[in-house]
Each structure stands twice: as structure tokens, then as C-alpha cells.
Amino acid sequence: MTAVAAVIGVGWLVEISLRDVLDGVTGLLRLMRFDVDRHVPIGLVVAVVLAVFGLVIAWPSAYRKLRRWSRVMTVLKWVKAWSGWLLVPIFLLPLWVALIVPLLAAYSHWCHARSFLRATAVRHHHMD
């Protein structure tokens, strides 16, 4: 901490112009074999600045918030992994119908038809 304060203190006494800073950056880029005279779209510059901002400043805080959602993400991954099996009951619909319709018919016969037939039965009279 003391070293940082000393560098700031000494740096406060040394003055430099913005032109010197830009010339230094340009010289460094030329050493790295960048073509500093080439024109680039301003949208690319804005995109690079936003990407650097996002990676350096915004991503760490967003990552901390995303870690809280890790259980939700795990559940979503499992749902995605097993999503194909969610269609199996739909594909087996004819089987479900084939099993349920006879049960409904038996229920209807035992509860409704038998009592109706018993109540409306015609009694045969014997003639002697």
C-alpha cells in the first residue's frame, strides 16, 4: 500500500501530455506490428470496449448472481436431458385408451345397465 502511495506521489510531480500518452500507445502498437493507420468501423471499437467492460467489470458480479441459480440450472439441464422421455406417455396414448375404455365400459355396465335391466325386466306370468 505504501508503494502505491509513493508511485502516486511521485507521479503527481511528473507531468505528461495526452499527446505523449497517445504517441506512447501508438509506438507500442507499432512494436507489436499493429497497423495503426488502418481505418476500422467505429462499431468495432465500441464492441471491443463493451466486451472489455463486460469481461472485466460486469461479468464477475453477474457470475456471482448466476452461481445462486446453480440449482435451477441443474434442474433445467436434467429436464432438457430427459425431455425426450416426456413424449413417451403421448406416444403411448393408444395403449392408454385401450386400457381405460374397457374399464369405463365395465363400470357403466355394473353400475347403470344392470340396475336398469333389473328395474325394467318383464315378468312372465305362468298360465295354469
Secondary structure, 3 states (H helix, E strand, C coil): CHHHHHHHHHHHHCCCCHHHHHHHHHHHHHHCCCCCCCCCCHHHHHHHHHHHHHHHHHHHHHHHHHHHCHHHHHHHHHHHHCHHHHHHHHHCHHHHHHHHHHHHHHHHHHHHHHHHHHHCCCCCCCCC
